[in-house]
Each structure stands twice: as structure tokens, then as C-alpha cells.
Amino acid sequence: MTHVAEIVTFTLADGTKPEEFVKLSQASETFVRAAPGFAHRQLSHGEDGRWTDYVVWTDMKSAQNAAAAFMQQDCAAAMMAVINPDSVQMRHENVLWNMTA
């Protein structure tokens, strides 16, 4: 089975503290965990100021359905309010290899 990675990169709006954004992201956990096809998620922040929200889904349909449904969730508005909209890049990729500890 080919999994699908949803990779969203972005920067935060000026004045937004990293800790604030992490808490807002954690507020979306209930929705993401309950979404059909969810497998894994991680959030990272680079030295260049860019963030990456990396979510693995069991298939493309699940990834696309979750992406569409996310914007209807109560937690989405608060998250989007602190993200620089011009910086957002989202893509879906097939996971070809996976290695865990």
C-alpha cells in the first residue's frame, strides 16, 4: 500500500510566537486523529523561520478529504490567522520508502 505525505510549508505572521503556534496545532489533534486514513503527523520549525506540517495518510483520497474538511474545523481559523498566507505551499506526495527506529 502506498501512503501519501501531505507536506505544508509556511511562515508565521509577524509577532506570532512559536509556542503559540504549537498550541494552536495541538488543538487540531482531535480532528486529524479521527480523520479516516490518518497514519502519522509531525510539525517542525527550521532555522530559516519556515515551518513544515508533515502528515502521512494511507491513501490520496483520505489526504484530499482531510485537507478539504480541515478548513471547516473550529481550530482552522485560529491557525490560519497566525500563518502568513503568502508563504503557504502545500503538496501531496507518494511515500516510496519509510524507515523508523
N, C-alpha and C positions, 0 to 999 in steps of 0.2 A: 504494500500500500504506500502510495506517495503522499507524504504530508505536504502541507503548504505553509510557508512562512509569510506572515503579514509583517512588513517592516515599515515603520513610520518614523521618519526623522524630522526634527523641528528644533527651533529655539524658543525660549520663553520670552514673554513680553517683559519689557524693562521693568525692573523693580520686583519681579517675582522671585522669591527665594526658593532654592532647590527643595528644601524641606517642605515647603507649602505645596509644591507640585507633586512630590512623592505622596503626600497625604491625599491629595485630590485623586491621584492614580489609584491608590489603595481603595478609595471609595467605589471604584468601578469593578472591584474584585467579584462581588456577588453576581453581577451581570455576566462577566466574562466566564467565570467558573460554570455557570448554569447554561451557557450557550452551547447548543449541540455541536460536537466536533472539537471542542477545546482540548488541547493537549499540554501546552506549556506557555509561559509568559515570563519575560524579563524586561526590566527598564534599566537603561544605562545613560550616563552623562559623561561626555568627553571633555577633555581639557580645552577644546576649541569652543565650548559652550553649546554644542549640539547634543540633543537627546535622541535616544533610539528606544522605541517601544517595539519589542520583538515578540510576536505571538505566533505559536505554531498551532495549526488546525489539522484535522485528519483529512480534509479534502477542500477543494476550491469553493464548492458550493457553501460549505459551512463558513469559510472565511468571508466570502462575499455577503452572506446573510447577516453575519455578526457585524460587519462593518456598516451595513445599512441600518441595522437595528440599533447600533450604539448611539447614533445621533438622536434617537428618540428617548434615551435614558436620562433620568434626572441628573446623574453625575456628569453627563457630557457637556452641558452648558458651562458648568464651573471650570472644567478642564480646558475647554476651548477658549474661555475668557482670558486665560493666562498664557496661551500659546500664540506666538507671532504667526498670524495666518499666512503671511507671505513666505514663511520658511518651511511650511509643511510639504513633505514628499512622502507619498505612500505607494507601496508596490506589493505585489504578491508574487512569490517565487516558489517553485517546486523544491522541496528538500531532497537532495540527492544522496546525502550521507549524513549520519548522525553519530556522534561519539559522546558517551557520558562516562563519568568516573566509575 
